[in-house]
Amino acid sequence: MNWILVWRRLRRDRWTMAAIATLAGVVAVSLVGGAIATRVLGHGGDKPFPYATIGDGPVQKPVGIWSHVPDTAQVRLDEYSQMLPPAKGTKTTLFVLGGDGTLGRDEFIRLLDGGRTSIEVGIGGVLFALLVALPVGAAAGYFGGLLDAAVGRFTDTVMAFPMLLFLVFATAKLSPYLAGVGYSWIVPRGVFSDALLIGVFTCFYPMRLFRAQLMTLRHAEFVEAAQMIGASDWRILRRELASHLVPTMLVWGAIAVATNMLLEVSLSFIGVGVQPSTPTWGSMLAVAWGSIYAPRSANPTIWLTLCPTAALVVTVLALNQLSEGFRRALEPRH
């Protein structure tokens, strides 16, 4: 495949180039934005600020955008256990997008860190799905016979059941065994388990795509020519057919990342997603509006819904446009 020609076609597509620029910006901000904001503002996204809420009693509301919050974790109480104003001379810290709820964490920093986590879940789910779908689907499509029949009937049966129901059950039962897998802030705890389970339960779609494509290509003239000169099946799959699967992987992968990010949002609202202490765009919306196991504990501001939703919409739209751009560039005849 002539990738230089593909890149030229992509460059002529303004919408696809805009999508690539948008995704590059989202990834860059998600990777380093949280660390930069923490250094500039002087606090992290997981640090609670008790004075970042407004109101007394059970009905509380987080502070709004561009609020200066007392930078202290010490709460002064009167004899009736009512919160008193902070001591005079207490320094303040800036909350760009206000607080996230009753805990009084910085919504802006959590939005930046949550983008990295959501993207990791989306990309990780695609990688795990490809690890299963690529060898199984390619082998079933190329060799045919009983292997193809078994794979075809198995995928048909599994895809007939509601995926989200299976995913919720598996996440609730298996995530505790994988919840501790992670590496510092790079791969927070819970990301690996969610990505693994999403990849396992979504691998059947690309498996069918690869199977159908190999069933067509295995009778192509260049494959028969390779068989006539004595090439092994492994060599034919690796040298002759693998490159023909790359366009399918790119087109499906871009859409699958967006779908996986939306699945993570669904799992967060159900209450079985990434650990609550780890920010994701889905968990931020669940904190604002409450989930099955954690009802809403504070009156949300509009920013708690608008900011994560806008970030999700922009990213998903850019990924869908990127998938469409790949399709047009890789299959120009259509």
C-alpha positions in Angstrom: 0.0 0.0 0.0 1.3 3.4 -1.0 1.1 5.3 2.3 2.4 8.5 0.8 -0.6 8.6 -1.6 -2.9 7.9 1.3 -1.4 10.8 3.3 -1.9 13.1 0.3 -5.6 12.1 0.1 -6.0 12.8 3.8 -4.3 16.2 3.5 -6.8 17.2 0.8 -9.7 16.4 3.2 -10.1 19.4 5.3 -12.6 17.8 7.8 -10.2 14.9 8.4 -7.2 17.2 8.9 -9.3 19.2 11.4 -10.2 16.0 13.2 -6.5 15.0 13.3 -5.6 18.4 14.7 -8.4 18.2 17.3 -7.4 14.7 18.4 -3.7 15.7 18.6 -4.7 18.7 20.8 -6.9 16.5 23.1 -4.2 13.9 23.5 -1.5 16.5 24.2 -3.6 18.4 26.7 -4.7 15.1 28.4 -1.1 13.9 28.7 0.6 16.9 30.1 -2.2 19.4 30.9 -3.0 18.0 34.3 0.7 18.1 35.4 1.2 21.7 34.1 -2.1 22.9 35.8 -1.1 21.3 39.0 2.3 23.0 39.0 0.8 26.4 38.0 -2.2 26.3 40.4 -0.3 24.7 43.3 -2.7 21.8 44.0 -3.7 18.5 42.4 -7.0 17.2 41.2 -7.4 14.7 44.0 -6.9 17.1 46.9 -10.2 18.0 48.7 -10.9 21.5 49.8 -13.7 21.7 52.4 -14.3 25.4 51.7 -15.0 24.8 48.0 -18.7 24.2 48.6 -21.5 26.7 49.2 -24.4 26.1 51.6 -25.0 24.4 54.9 -26.5 21.0 55.7 -27.1 18.2 53.2 -27.9 20.6 50.3 -24.6 21.9 49.1 -23.3 23.4 45.9 -19.7 23.5 44.6 -18.2 26.9 43.9 -18.5 28.2 40.4 -15.9 29.0 37.7 -12.9 31.2 38.5 -13.3 30.9 42.3 -10.6 31.6 44.9 -10.9 28.9 47.5 -9.2 29.0 50.9 -6.2 26.7 50.6 -6.6 24.7 53.7 -7.9 21.3 54.7 -8.6 22.3 58.3 -12.3 23.0 59.0 -13.3 25.3 61.8 -16.6 24.3 63.6 -18.7 26.0 66.2 -20.4 24.3 69.2 -23.3 23.2 66.9 -20.8 21.6 64.4 -21.5 24.3 61.8 -18.6 25.3 59.6 -17.0 28.6 60.4 -15.1 30.8 57.9 -11.4 30.0 57.6 -8.9 31.8 59.8 -7.8 35.2 58.8 -4.7 35.3 56.6 -5.4 31.9 55.0 -4.1 31.8 51.5 -6.4 31.0 48.6 -6.0 28.9 45.5 -7.7 29.3 42.1 -10.4 26.9 40.8 -10.7 27.6 37.1 -13.9 25.6 36.6 -15.0 25.5 40.2 -15.4 22.4 42.4 -16.6 19.0 41.5 -19.0 18.3 44.4 -19.1 17.9 48.2 -15.4 16.9 48.3 -14.4 20.2 46.8 -11.8 18.9 44.3 -10.7 21.0 41.3 -12.9 20.3 38.3 -10.5 21.7 35.8 -7.6 19.5 36.8 -9.8 16.5 37.0 -11.1 17.2 33.5 -7.6 17.2 32.2 -6.6 14.0 34.0 -9.9 12.4 33.2 -9.2 12.9 29.5 -6.0 10.8 29.7 -7.8 8.0 31.5 -10.8 7.9 29.1 -8.5 7.8 26.1 -6.4 5.0 27.7 -9.6 3.0 28.2 -10.6 3.6 24.6 -7.3 2.7 23.0 -6.6 -0.1 25.4 -9.9 -1.8 24.6 -9.1 -1.6 20.9 -5.6 -3.2 21.4 -7.0 -6.0 23.5 -9.8 -6.6 21.0 -7.2 -6.8 18.1 -5.0 -9.2 20.0 -8.0 -11.7 20.0 -9.8 -10.8 16.8 -6.9 -10.5 14.4 -5.4 -14.1 14.7 -8.7 -15.8 15.2 -10.6 -14.0 12.5 -7.7 -14.3 10.0 -7.2 -18.0 10.7 -11.0 -18.7 10.3 -11.3 -16.8 7.1 -8.1 -18.2 5.5 -8.3 -21.9 6.5 -12.1 -22.2 6.5 -13.6 -25.6 7.3 -14.5 -26.5 10.9 -12.5 -23.6 12.3 -14.5 -21.1 10.2 -17.8 -22.8 11.1 -17.0 -22.8 14.9 -15.8 -19.2 14.9 -18.8 -18.1 12.8 -21.4 -19.8 15.0 -19.7 -18.6 18.2 -19.6 -15.0 17.2 -23.2 -15.1 16.0 -24.3 -16.6 19.4 -22.4 -14.1 21.5 -23.5 -11.1 19.5 -27.1 -12.1 20.0 -26.9 -11.3 23.7 -26.8 -7.8 25.2 -23.1 -6.9 25.4 -23.6 -4.2 28.0 -25.3 -6.7 30.4 -22.4 -9.2 30.0 -19.9 -6.4 30.4 -21.5 -5.1 33.6 -21.6 -8.6 35.1 -18.0 -9.3 34.2 -16.8 -5.9 35.4 -18.6 -6.4 38.8 -17.2 -9.9 39.3 -13.8 -9.8 37.7 -12.6 -6.2 38.2 -11.8 -6.7 41.9 -9.1 -9.2 40.9 -7.6 -6.8 38.4 -8.3 -3.5 40.2 -4.8 -3.3 41.6 -3.1 -3.5 38.2 -1.7 -0.1 37.3 1.4 1.9 37.1 1.5 5.3 39.0 -0.4 8.1 37.2 0.5 6.7 33.8 -2.0 3.8 34.0 -4.2 4.4 37.0 -5.8 1.5 38.8 -8.9 0.3 37.1 -8.0 1.3 33.6 -6.4 -2.0 32.8 -9.3 -4.1 34.0 -11.9 -1.9 32.1 -9.8 -1.9 28.9 -9.3 -5.7 29.1 -13.0 -6.5 29.6 -14.2 -4.0 27.0 -11.7 -5.5 24.5 -12.8 -9.1 25.2 -16.5 -8.3 24.8 -16.0 -6.2 21.7 -13.5 -8.4 19.8 -16.3 -10.2 17.9 -17.0 -7.3 15.6 -13.5 -7.0 14.1 -13.3 -10.8 14.2 -16.2 -11.0 11.7 -14.7 -8.2 9.6 -11.3 -10.0 9.3 -12.9 -13.4 8.7 -15.1 -12.0 5.9 -12.1 -10.2 4.2 -9.8 -13.2 4.4 -12.6 -15.5 2.9 -12.5 -13.2 -0.2 -8.8 -12.8 -0.4 -7.7 -16.4 0.0 -8.9 -17.1 -3.6 -7.1 -14.1 -5.1 -4.6 -14.7 -7.8 -1.6 -13.4 -5.8 -2.4 -15.9 -3.1 -2.6 -18.8 -5.5 0.7 -17.7 -7.1 2.3 -17.8 -3.7 0.9 -21.2 -3.0 2.2 -22.5 -6.4 5.8 -21.5 -5.6 5.6 -23.3 -2.2 5.0 -20.5 0.2 3.8 -21.6 3.6 0.4 -20.5 5.0 2.2 -18.5 7.7 4.2 -16.7 5.1 1.2 -16.0 3.0 -0.7 -14.6 5.9 2.2 -12.5 7.1 3.6 -11.2 3.8 0.7 -11.3 1.4 -2.5 -10.8 3.3 -1.6 -8.8 6.5 -1.2 -5.5 4.6 -4.8 -5.9 3.2 -6.2 -5.9 6.8 -4.6 -2.6 7.8 -7.3 -0.4 6.2 -10.0 -2.4 8.0 -8.1 -2.0 11.3 -7.7 1.7 10.9 -11.3 2.4 9.9 -12.7 0.1 12.7 -10.2 1.2 15.3 -11.1 4.9 15.1 -14.8 4.2 15.6 -14.0 1.6 18.3 -12.0 4.0 20.4 -15.0 6.4 20.4 -17.4 3.5 21.2 -15.2 2.3 24.1 -15.1 5.8 25.6 -18.9 5.9 25.6 -19.0 2.4 27.1 -16.8 3.7 29.9 -19.3 6.4 30.6 -22.1 3.8 30.7 -20.2 1.7 33.2 -19.5 4.7 35.4 -23.2 5.6 35.6 -24.0 2.0 36.5 -21.3 2.1 39.2 -18.9 -0.5 38.0 -16.4 1.5 36.0 -13.0 2.8 36.9 -12.3 3.4 40.6 -14.2 6.5 41.9 -10.9 8.2 43.0 -9.6 8.0 39.4 -11.1 10.8 37.3 -12.6 9.9 33.9 -15.0 11.9 31.8 -17.6 9.3 32.6 -17.0 9.2 36.4 -17.1 13.0 36.4 -20.6 12.9 34.9 -21.6 10.2 37.4 -20.4 12.3 40.3 -22.4 15.2 39.1 -25.6 13.3 38.5 -25.2 10.3 40.7 -25.0 6.6 39.9 -26.9 3.5 41.1 -24.5 2.9 44.0 -23.6 6.6 44.7 -26.6 8.9 44.5 -26.0 12.6 43.9 -24.9 14.3 47.1 -24.7 17.9 46.0 -26.5 20.3 43.7 -24.4 20.3 40.5 -23.5 23.4 38.6 -23.8 23.6 34.8 -20.1 23.2 34.4 -20.0 19.8 36.0 -22.1 18.5 33.1 -21.1 20.9 30.3 -17.3 20.4 30.4 -17.0 16.6 30.4 -19.9 16.3 27.9 -18.3 18.9 25.6 -15.0 17.1 25.8 -16.6 13.7 25.0 -18.7 15.1 22.1 -15.7 16.8 20.5 -13.4 13.7 20.9 -16.1 11.2 19.6 -17.0 13.4 16.6 -13.3 13.8 15.7 -12.8 10.0 15.9 -15.8 9.3 13.7 -14.6 11.9 11.2 -11.1 10.3 11.3 -12.6 6.9 10.5 -14.6 8.3 7.6 -11.4 10.0 6.3 -9.5 6.8 6.5 -12.2 5.0 4.5 -12.2 7.6 1.8 -8.4 7.7 1.6 -7.9 4.0 1.7 -10.8 3.2 -0.7 -10.8 6.2 -3.1 -13.0 4.3 -5.7 -15.9 4.5 -3.2 
